[in-house]
Amino acid sequence: MIKILVIEDEDAIRENLIDLLEISNFEALSADNGKTGLELATQFCPDLILCDVMMPEMDGYEVLAHLRSQPRTATIPFIFLSAKAARPDLRQGMNLGADDYLTKPYTPDEILGAIASRLEKHQQVQNNLQTKLNELRSNIAYSLPHEFRTPLNSILGFSELLVRHPEKLDPTDIQEMADGIHRAGQRLYRLIQNFLLYADLELVLSSPESVAQWRQQTTPYSQVIIQNTSIRQAQATNREQDLELDLIETDVPLSATSLQKIVEELTNNAFKFSTAGTPVKVSSQIGPSAFKLTVSDRGRGMSREQVANLGAYMQFERDYYEQQGSGLGLAIVKRLVELHQGRLEIKSIPQQQTLVQAIIPLLSPNPNGDRGLEP
């Protein structure tokens, strides 16, 4: 049975609401003040909350703010019931995360309609989350075993030959096997590092204090970091001649590690999914309100659906293309950018071009805002 919590300090209104809910086959809980209501919400985690605004002990705005700050209660559908009908009051409630705001007096049909609408919307969100979770499980089950086994097989195979038959190997063979072990080890190390980083970012995003600390970090001399990281990726694929740089020197509202990781993953993808002899361009701009890093290539590109479905452990068209990677790279970049209140934009024409832009808002207005980036 669906459980609904009513938080209302007026006895007559509260009792009428409870009667209406019980007649409509809901399980009703009730509290006569905000403090008790918050305790009941935390204890029972109801399916929906109806809450007055003006109450003793703790008002409705405070109740909602506390609920939204806790993972257990953050997504409970919440409807304000109030005699305060002014626009600022409504805006304040919605800005705190309320799902609806009904002004008194209201009819039973209006209450039941609002409840049905919010429960249906919440169920749709839950269904979408479950679908994405199932897709994530499927992608993990499909991509991670392959990504772990492939380099491990190389390491074990080459090392077994070196251990069992060293007398049959000449220096050239040994060098080739050592190179193979080294490449496989680097691939495995990169996968493990990305996996751990993605997990760390998920933990950071669950902590407002950690998020605030990340957002205070800045890096001077960004041009050197972007340039050196891009060159290393070009060298790793023997495509130094394809790399084009158009960078400015400026402070960036990111840690040096985050900036390097973003550049590394974007350029790695650009070289990986484009052919030798085609350009990969890396540019940076600064404007009055944001820093922009752009990486473009002329590779196979992505469809709109693939861009929309971008996520961790997601690979596209693996049946048609041989590729390495767990799909974590772009997901990590997206998380890092969003962690700093920025956005990742991908513009792609399949089989022609892909342009990826990481846009990070500045901590304060930039005095050199005439360098080409619009606010």
ZIZI-V60160 format. One record per run of one state. SS is the DSSP state (a for helix, b for strand, c for the rest). FROM is the first residue (numbers start at 1). LEN is the number of residues. If there is no record, write none. Layout:
# ZIZI-V60160
ss: {SS,SS}
from: {FROM,FROM}
len: {LEN,LEN}
This chain:
# ZIZI-V60160
ss: {c,b,c,a,c,b,c,a,c,b,c,a,c,b,c,a,c,b,c,a,c,a,c,a,c,a,c,b,c,a,c,a,b,c,b,c,a,c,b,c,b,c,a,c,a,c,b,c,b,c,b,c,b,c}
from: {1,3,8,11,24,27,32,34,45,48,53,60,69,77,83,87,96,100,104,108,165,166,169,171,206,208,215,219,220,222,237,240,243,247,252,253,256,273,280,288,290,298,304,309,328,340,343,350,353,362,370,371,373,374}
len: {2,5,3,13,3,5,2,11,3,5,7,9,8,6,4,9,4,4,4,57,1,3,2,35,2,7,4,1,2,15,3,3,4,5,1,3,17,7,8,2,8,6,5,19,12,3,7,3,9,8,1,2,1,2}
